[in-house]
């Protein structure tokens, strides 16, 4: 008889513990859903502010997504980011550049920076006749830029798929 009573109490105890676990999991799930909804709202607000026209004299609006800065100046969206240049090629008389955007992590009171590559997606951009190339504070050509592929990181500014400026400075 004692064994049966002990068995019944054990079953009731285990059932109660399982219900508490279910409630804990449900509470954590609701908390995570709330945080996700809050972050989605923040992203929508940032995208909304980026799509609003800029009034004369206003500073440029910008947001950062995955380490890439998107700015809107006079109704045009610019992208400015550090990158590695993976390839430069010519097709139908146009020059193209394949870039891998990176993030630079700076540490307080330490020289230099650490390079992080959160998203290894490669992006292709087209050079235009007005594309500016600067290497070590000097204006350079596409052929000169080609010599530095894989030897350093660059800063690139693009509008749509067109390169506005590429620069790299060795310290």
Protein Blocks (a to p, Z undefined) as FASTA:
>chain_A
ZZmmmmmmmmmmmmmmmmmmmmmmmmmmmmmmmmmmmmmmmmmmmmmmmmpccdehiacd
dddeehiacddeehiacdddddddfbdcdeehiacdddddddddddehighjddddfblc
dcdddddfklccdeehiacdfklmmmmgokaccddddehjacfbdcdddZZ
